[in-house]
Amino acid sequence: MLVVLVGLCLAVGALGGWVTADSVKTWYTTINKPSFTPPNWVFGPVWTVLYVLMGVAAWRVWCKARPDQLRVPLALFAVQLALNLAWSVVFFGAHRIGGAVVVIVGLEAAILATMVAFRRIDGLAALLLVPYALWVVFAAALNIAVWQLN
């Protein structure tokens, strides 16, 4: 199940990367970005690590929870994963910077809800999502700044 859950997270990341790839080379180069924008090469490695941590966190919950405890935590996990992909589609696919702000705020809320649900089952699983939550806060600040500049 570890391979399945990590693979699922990486697959969502790959799909988001596919949606993003053309825009990074074209549209994204034409918009104004804040001074704290990282170089493009940073995003791939960071997201890869975060997707692996997400998969491991979900696996820990899968292993430690009773079957009747899994529905809510895994549903929240699925929601945050869907919102993660949705952000790439809205920002890079549709070029809707303001819409992406709405999505990323929802994503952060879903991550925090997932962490609370995971913590009830396994504290380490919740802690594994902390880097992800922090990165999304940074990404939200970046998204908001890009929205303001454009």
Residue pairs with C-beta under 8 A, 6 or more apart in sequence:
1 59
1 62
1 63
2 55
2 56
2 59
5 55
5 56
5 58
5 59
5 62
6 51
6 52
6 55
6 56
6 59
7 55
8 55
8 81
9 51
9 52
9 54
9 55
9 58
9 81
10 48
10 51
10 52
10 55
12 51
12 81
12 84
12 85
13 47
13 48
13 51
15 85
15 88
16 47
16 84
16 85
16 87
16 88
16 89
17 44
17 47
17 88
19 85
19 88
19 89
19 92
19 93
20 88
20 92
20 93
23 92
23 93
23 95
24 40
24 92
27 92
27 95
28 92
31 97
31 146
31 149
31 150
32 146
32 149
32 150
33 142
33 145
33 146
33 149
34 142
34 145
34 146
34 149
36 141
36 142
36 145
37 142
46 135
49 131
50 131
50 132
50 135
53 128
53 129
53 131
53 132
54 77
54 81
54 128
54 129
54 132
56 125
56 128
57 118
57 124
57 125
57 126
57 128
57 129
58 74
58 77
58 125
60 118
60 122
60 124
60 125
60 128
61 70
61 73
61 74
61 77
61 118
61 121
61 122
61 125
62 70
62 74
64 121
64 122
64 125
65 73
65 121
65 122
69 120
69 121
72 117
73 114
73 117
73 118
73 120
73 121
76 110
76 113
76 114
76 117
77 114
77 118
79 110
79 114
80 107
80 110
80 111
80 113
80 114
83 103
83 106
83 107
83 110
84 107
86 103
86 107
87 100
87 103
87 104
87 107
90 96
90 99
90 100
90 103
91 97
91 99
91 100
91 103
91 143
97 143
97 146
97 147
97 150
98 147
100 143
100 147
101 140
101 143
101 144
101 147
104 136
104 139
104 140
104 143
105 140
107 136
108 133
108 136
108 137
108 140
111 129
111 132
111 133
111 136
112 133
114 129
115 126
115 129
115 130
115 133
116 126
118 125
118 126
118 129
119 125
119 126
